[in-house]
Amino acid sequence: MKKLFCLLLCLLVLCGCSNSANTDTDTDTATAIDMSAVSSVADLKGAKIAVQTDLHEELAQQIEDVEYQYYDNLDMSVTSVKTGIMDGAIMDQPIAYVYTMKDDSLAYTDFTNNVNGFTVSEADYANAVAFKKGN
């Protein structure tokens, strides 16, 4: 009898865990923003953005209500965008250009310092956000 009770308890715990995981996934999907309409940093409000460096983190912090996640490299960042985990990724403009040339499902928005983009010092260089087309 004890073994049957333990088995039932384990099954209930497993069902509860799988249910909560589905809820989290549904919530993440529902909060994705339309990156194809982005023309300025202000349009990124509430976005989930992949970053790779401290500079990228500083730039992401300039976005209102942003959620950002560190990734070890750009390939992981781009994969997180393509799979829908993240809405976009901050990267240098030339690198964003290369990724979009290699994969036509990706696009990027070029931000001009102090015009439609991030505010960076003269020591910093141009940045862009890559995103999946039709997102």
ABEGO torsion letter per residue (X at the ends): XAAAAAAAAAAAAAAAAAAAAAAAAAAAAAABBBAAABABAAAABGBBBBBABAAAAAAAAABBGBBBBBBABAAAAAAAAAAGABABBBBBAAAAAAAAAABAABBBBBBBBGAABBBBBAABBBBBBBBBBGX
